Amino acid sequence: MSLQIPHDAWVLVGDGEKALFFRNEGDTEYPNLVTIEVLNHPNPPTHEQGADRPGRFNKGPDVQRSAVGDTDWHRMEEEKFAGELADHLYRAAHRNEFEQLIVVAPPRVLGELRDSFHKEVKSRILAEVDKDLTNHPVDQIERVLVEKTG
């Protein structure tokens, strides 16, 4: 069974740094995704964002010290961007800009989005696709989505 993208449905294709919003101007048999908006969120690797050495702390009254793990700044920025995307979609849903939504993102980002979506957005989601397609041309995104089996 192939994925059906209804006419006027929105498709969000995102990752931790970029989000592409499309509207299907075609029909379910021949989708024609037209770009509505592109959002970019600069997110360099953690080693470029955090320069401090990991912290250490004393555990109890003895002299033994324990290391604290490095902060994953890149992951934190992905989570922040997922929250921003969820807010963006909530405002659009509240203005009735879309009735149906398909969300495409890599698995970890998809999970972060799922956790951030408001119930008003969740109720409009037709499908979730766990793929990273943000750097693909639109015709390839259409092909991958139509060929996706459910």
C-alpha positions in Angstrom: 0.0 0.0 0.0 1.5 3.4 -1.0 1.3 6.6 1.0 -1.6 8.8 -0.1 -1.0 12.6 0.0 -4.3 14.3 -0.3 -4.7 17.5 -2.3 -3.9 20.5 -0.1 -2.3 18.4 2.6 0.9 19.8 4.1 4.1 17.8 4.2 6.9 18.7 6.7 10.3 17.4 5.8 12.8 18.2 8.5 15.9 17.4 10.4 17.7 19.1 13.3 18.8 22.0 11.2 16.3 22.5 8.3 12.6 22.2 7.7 10.8 22.3 4.4 7.0 22.9 4.4 5.2 21.8 1.3 1.5 21.8 0.1 0.3 19.1 -2.3 -1.1 21.1 -5.3 -1.6 17.8 -7.1 -3.8 14.8 -6.1 -3.3 11.5 -4.3 -2.2 9.8 -7.6 0.1 12.5 -8.9 1.3 14.6 -6.0 2.8 18.0 -6.8 4.6 19.3 -3.7 5.0 23.1 -3.7 7.2 24.8 -1.2 5.4 27.0 1.2 8.3 27.8 3.5 11.9 26.9 4.4 13.2 27.3 8.0 16.9 27.0 8.8 18.4 26.6 12.3 22.2 26.7 12.4 23.4 23.8 14.4 27.2 23.1 14.3 28.6 20.0 15.8 29.0 19.8 19.6 32.8 20.2 19.4 32.3 23.6 17.7 29.6 24.8 20.3 31.1 23.8 23.6 34.8 24.3 24.5 34.8 23.5 28.2 36.1 20.3 29.7 33.5 18.1 31.3 32.8 19.0 34.9 33.7 16.9 38.0 32.1 16.7 41.3 32.8 15.2 44.7 30.6 12.3 45.7 30.2 12.4 49.4 32.8 13.3 52.1 35.7 11.3 50.5 38.2 12.7 48.1 37.1 10.6 45.1 35.9 12.8 42.2 33.5 11.7 39.4 33.4 13.1 35.9 30.2 14.6 34.5 29.4 13.7 30.9 29.9 16.1 28.0 26.9 18.2 27.1 25.6 17.3 23.6 25.0 20.9 22.4 24.1 19.7 18.9 21.4 17.4 20.3 20.1 20.2 22.5 19.8 22.5 19.5 17.9 19.7 17.6 15.4 19.5 20.5 15.0 23.3 20.6 14.4 23.3 16.8 11.8 20.5 17.1 10.0 22.6 19.7 10.1 25.6 17.4 8.7 23.6 14.5 5.9 22.2 16.7 5.0 25.8 17.8 5.1 26.9 14.1 2.7 24.1 13.1 0.4 24.7 16.1 0.0 28.4 15.0 -0.7 27.3 11.4 -3.2 24.7 12.6 -4.9 27.2 14.9 -5.3 29.5 11.8 -6.7 26.5 9.9 -4.0 26.7 7.2 -3.9 22.9 6.9 -6.3 20.1 7.7 -3.9 17.2 7.0 -0.2 16.7 7.7 2.5 14.2 6.8 5.7 14.5 8.8 9.0 13.2 7.4 12.2 13.3 9.6 15.0 11.0 10.8 13.9 8.8 13.6 15.4 10.8 16.5 14.0 14.1 15.2 10.7 12.5 14.5 10.5 11.4 18.2 11.4 14.8 19.4 8.7 16.3 17.1 6.1 13.8 18.3 6.9 14.8 21.9 6.5 18.5 21.1 3.3 18.4 19.0 0.2 20.0 20.4 -3.0 17.8 20.3 -4.4 20.1 17.6 -1.5 19.2 15.3 -1.4 15.5 16.3 -5.1 15.2 15.3 -4.2 16.3 11.7 -1.2 13.9 11.2 -2.0 11.4 8.5 1.4 9.7 8.5 4.9 9.8 9.9 7.9 8.7 7.7 11.2 8.1 9.4 13.6 9.2 6.7 16.0 12.1 6.2 15.0 13.8 3.0 15.8 17.4 3.7 18.6 17.6 1.2 16.8 15.8 -1.6 15.1 17.5 -4.6 11.4 17.8 -4.5 10.7 15.3 -7.2 12.7 12.7 -5.3 10.8 13.5 -2.1 7.5 13.0 -3.9 8.8 9.7 -5.4 10.0 8.4 -2.0 6.7 9.3 -0.3 4.5 7.8 -3.0 6.6 4.6 -3.1 6.6 4.3 0.7 4.7 1.2 1.8 2.6 1.2 4.9 
